[in-house]
Amino acid sequence: MTRFEYINENIERIKFDVRIGLIPPSVLKHFAIYSRFDYYKRVGNKYSDAIICVQGDYAVSEQWLCMIVRNMEAQI
């Protein structure tokens, strides 16, 4: 199971944990960014095209976006 799948299945618990301070809010931001990347990939864009589209949507650097993608695709 990847980190993205885990967060997706337990999103309400993750939101609660962020509210009480157990999990940093950046987890939800990274989840939103990766969700958009995943959407662009499912629509049929190539990896690099999806990265460019998400960069335009969220104004993040390519290096940072690649780190988020690797992090969310990591097995837990």
mmCIF file of the C-alpha atoms, coordinates in Angstrom:
data_MODEL
# 
_entry.id   MODEL 
# 
loop_
_atom_site.group_PDB 
_atom_site.id 
_atom_site.type_symbol 
_atom_site.label_atom_id 
_atom_site.label_alt_id 
_atom_site.label_comp_id 
_atom_site.label_asym_id 
_atom_site.label_entity_id 
_atom_site.label_seq_id 
_atom_site.pdbx_PDB_ins_code 
_atom_site.Cartn_x 
_atom_site.Cartn_y 
_atom_site.Cartn_z 
_atom_site.occupancy 
_atom_site.B_iso_or_equiv 
_atom_site.pdbx_formal_charge 
_atom_site.auth_seq_id 
_atom_site.auth_comp_id 
_atom_site.auth_asym_id 
_atom_site.auth_atom_id 
_atom_site.pdbx_PDB_model_num 
ATOM 1  C CA . MET A 1 1  ? 0.000   0.000  0.000   1.00 0.00 ? 1  MET A CA 1 
ATOM 2  C CA . THR A 1 2  ? 1.370   3.401  -0.928  1.00 0.00 ? 2  THR A CA 1 
ATOM 3  C CA . ARG A 1 3  ? 1.246   6.473  1.291   1.00 0.00 ? 3  ARG A CA 1 
ATOM 4  C CA . PHE A 1 4  ? -1.305  8.040  -1.091  1.00 0.00 ? 4  PHE A CA 1 
ATOM 5  C CA . GLU A 1 5  ? -3.614  5.022  -0.871  1.00 0.00 ? 5  GLU A CA 1 
ATOM 6  C CA . TYR A 1 6  ? -3.356  4.993  2.924   1.00 0.00 ? 6  TYR A CA 1 
ATOM 7  C CA . ILE A 1 7  ? -4.221  8.682  3.231   1.00 0.00 ? 7  ILE A CA 1 
ATOM 8  C CA . ASN A 1 8  ? -7.030  8.307  0.706   1.00 0.00 ? 8  ASN A CA 1 
ATOM 9  C CA . GLU A 1 9  ? -8.611  5.459  2.693   1.00 0.00 ? 9  GLU A CA 1 
ATOM 10 C CA . ASN A 1 10 ? -8.168  7.206  6.067   1.00 0.00 ? 10 ASN A CA 1 
ATOM 11 C CA . ILE A 1 11 ? -8.690  10.844 5.094   1.00 0.00 ? 11 ILE A CA 1 
ATOM 12 C CA . GLU A 1 12 ? -11.094 11.682 7.919   1.00 0.00 ? 12 GLU A CA 1 
ATOM 13 C CA . ARG A 1 13 ? -8.724  10.295 10.549  1.00 0.00 ? 13 ARG A CA 1 
ATOM 14 C CA . ILE A 1 14 ? -5.796  12.142 8.970   1.00 0.00 ? 14 ILE A CA 1 
ATOM 15 C CA . LYS A 1 15 ? -7.749  15.431 9.016   1.00 0.00 ? 15 LYS A CA 1 
ATOM 16 C CA . PHE A 1 16 ? -8.578  14.879 12.698  1.00 0.00 ? 16 PHE A CA 1 
ATOM 17 C CA . ASP A 1 17 ? -4.943  14.142 13.513  1.00 0.00 ? 17 ASP A CA 1 
ATOM 18 C CA . VAL A 1 18 ? -3.875  17.338 11.716  1.00 0.00 ? 18 VAL A CA 1 
ATOM 19 C CA . ARG A 1 19 ? -6.429  19.338 13.729  1.00 0.00 ? 19 ARG A CA 1 
ATOM 20 C CA . ILE A 1 20 ? -5.092  18.036 17.049  1.00 0.00 ? 20 ILE A CA 1 
ATOM 21 C CA . GLY A 1 21 ? -1.474  18.479 15.963  1.00 0.00 ? 21 GLY A CA 1 
ATOM 22 C CA . LEU A 1 22 ? -0.268  14.886 15.574  1.00 0.00 ? 22 LEU A CA 1 
ATOM 23 C CA . ILE A 1 23 ? 0.395   15.188 11.847  1.00 0.00 ? 23 ILE A CA 1 
ATOM 24 C CA . PRO A 1 24 ? 1.820   18.271 10.096  1.00 0.00 ? 24 PRO A CA 1 
ATOM 25 C CA . PRO A 1 25 ? -0.594  20.155 7.796   1.00 0.00 ? 25 PRO A CA 1 
ATOM 26 C CA . SER A 1 26 ? 1.826   19.704 4.912   1.00 0.00 ? 26 SER A CA 1 
ATOM 27 C CA . VAL A 1 27 ? 0.590   16.097 4.600   1.00 0.00 ? 27 VAL A CA 1 
ATOM 28 C CA . LEU A 1 28 ? -2.795  17.343 3.391   1.00 0.00 ? 28 LEU A CA 1 
ATOM 29 C CA . LYS A 1 29 ? -1.156  19.811 1.006   1.00 0.00 ? 29 LYS A CA 1 
ATOM 30 C CA . HIS A 1 30 ? 1.044   17.067 -0.446  1.00 0.00 ? 30 HIS A CA 1 
ATOM 31 C CA . PHE A 1 31 ? -2.006  14.810 -0.727  1.00 0.00 ? 31 PHE A CA 1 
ATOM 32 C CA . ALA A 1 32 ? -3.860  17.511 -2.696  1.00 0.00 ? 32 ALA A CA 1 
ATOM 33 C CA . ILE A 1 33 ? -0.877  18.099 -4.990  1.00 0.00 ? 33 ILE A CA 1 
ATOM 34 C CA . TYR A 1 34 ? -0.428  14.382 -5.655  1.00 0.00 ? 34 TYR A CA 1 
ATOM 35 C CA . SER A 1 35 ? -4.181  13.978 -6.241  1.00 0.00 ? 35 SER A CA 1 
ATOM 36 C CA . ARG A 1 36 ? -3.978  16.581 -8.985  1.00 0.00 ? 36 ARG A CA 1 
ATOM 37 C CA . PHE A 1 37 ? -0.910  14.866 -10.453 1.00 0.00 ? 37 PHE A CA 1 
ATOM 38 C CA . ASP A 1 38 ? -2.734  11.519 -10.368 1.00 0.00 ? 38 ASP A CA 1 
ATOM 39 C CA . TYR A 1 39 ? -5.724  13.093 -12.100 1.00 0.00 ? 39 TYR A CA 1 
ATOM 40 C CA . TYR A 1 40 ? -3.564  14.423 -14.933 1.00 0.00 ? 40 TYR A CA 1 
ATOM 41 C CA . LYS A 1 41 ? -1.901  11.012 -15.298 1.00 0.00 ? 41 LYS A CA 1 
ATOM 42 C CA . ARG A 1 42 ? -5.278  9.239  -15.466 1.00 0.00 ? 42 ARG A CA 1 
ATOM 43 C CA . VAL A 1 43 ? -6.528  11.644 -18.116 1.00 0.00 ? 43 VAL A CA 1 
ATOM 44 C CA . GLY A 1 44 ? -3.739  10.427 -20.350 1.00 0.00 ? 44 GLY A CA 1 
ATOM 45 C CA . ASN A 1 45 ? -0.906  12.883 -19.919 1.00 0.00 ? 45 ASN A CA 1 
ATOM 46 C CA . LYS A 1 46 ? 2.670   11.670 -19.779 1.00 0.00 ? 46 LYS A CA 1 
ATOM 47 C CA . TYR A 1 47 ? 4.606   11.981 -16.516 1.00 0.00 ? 47 TYR A CA 1 
ATOM 48 C CA . SER A 1 48 ? 6.432   15.133 -17.596 1.00 0.00 ? 48 SER A CA 1 
ATOM 49 C CA . ASP A 1 49 ? 3.253   16.759 -18.935 1.00 0.00 ? 49 ASP A CA 1 
ATOM 50 C CA . ALA A 1 50 ? 1.429   16.012 -15.687 1.00 0.00 ? 50 ALA A CA 1 
ATOM 51 C CA . ILE A 1 51 ? 4.312   17.584 -13.739 1.00 0.00 ? 51 ILE A CA 1 
ATOM 52 C CA . ILE A 1 52 ? 4.102   20.742 -15.854 1.00 0.00 ? 52 ILE A CA 1 
ATOM 53 C CA . CYS A 1 53 ? 0.320   20.984 -15.405 1.00 0.00 ? 53 CYS A CA 1 
ATOM 54 C CA . VAL A 1 54 ? 0.559   20.613 -11.632 1.00 0.00 ? 54 VAL A CA 1 
ATOM 55 C CA . GLN A 1 55 ? 3.359   23.180 -11.513 1.00 0.00 ? 55 GLN A CA 1 
ATOM 56 C CA . GLY A 1 56 ? 0.973   25.656 -13.105 1.00 0.00 ? 56 GLY A CA 1 
ATOM 57 C CA . ASP A 1 57 ? -1.841  24.800 -10.699 1.00 0.00 ? 57 ASP A CA 1 
ATOM 58 C CA . TYR A 1 58 ? 0.147   24.936 -7.460  1.00 0.00 ? 58 TYR A CA 1 
ATOM 59 C CA . ALA A 1 59 ? 3.191   27.111 -8.291  1.00 0.00 ? 59 ALA A CA 1 
ATOM 60 C CA . VAL A 1 60 ? 5.743   24.617 -6.950  1.00 0.00 ? 60 VAL A CA 1 
ATOM 61 C CA . SER A 1 61 ? 9.151   23.825 -8.386  1.00 0.00 ? 61 SER A CA 1 
ATOM 62 C CA . GLU A 1 62 ? 9.711   20.726 -10.474 1.00 0.00 ? 62 GLU A CA 1 
ATOM 63 C CA . GLN A 1 63 ? 12.213  19.368 -7.962  1.00 0.00 ? 63 GLN A CA 1 
ATOM 64 C CA . TRP A 1 64 ? 9.801   19.793 -5.052  1.00 0.00 ? 64 TRP A CA 1 
ATOM 65 C CA . LEU A 1 65 ? 6.967   18.230 -7.044  1.00 0.00 ? 65 LEU A CA 1 
ATOM 66 C CA . CYS A 1 66 ? 9.076   15.189 -7.933  1.00 0.00 ? 66 CYS A CA 1 
ATOM 67 C CA . MET A 1 67 ? 9.915   14.775 -4.245  1.00 0.00 ? 67 MET A CA 1 
ATOM 68 C CA . ILE A 1 68 ? 6.212   14.858 -3.350  1.00 0.00 ? 68 ILE A CA 1 
ATOM 69 C CA . VAL A 1 69 ? 5.408   12.276 -6.043  1.00 0.00 ? 69 VAL A CA 1 
ATOM 70 C CA . ARG A 1 70 ? 8.173   9.939  -4.831  1.00 0.00 ? 70 ARG A CA 1 
ATOM 71 C CA . ASN A 1 71 ? 7.025   10.381 -1.240  1.00 0.00 ? 71 ASN A CA 1 
ATOM 72 C CA . MET A 1 72 ? 3.374   9.628  -2.022  1.00 0.00 ? 72 MET A CA 1 
ATOM 73 C CA . GLU A 1 73 ? 4.256   6.588  -4.161  1.00 0.00 ? 73 GLU A CA 1 
ATOM 74 C CA . ALA A 1 74 ? 6.484   5.107  -1.434  1.00 0.00 ? 74 ALA A CA 1 
ATOM 75 C CA . GLN A 1 75 ? 5.342   1.853  0.136   1.00 0.00 ? 75 GLN A CA 1 
ATOM 76 C CA . ILE A 1 76 ? 4.395   1.982  3.812   1.00 0.00 ? 76 ILE A CA 1 
# 
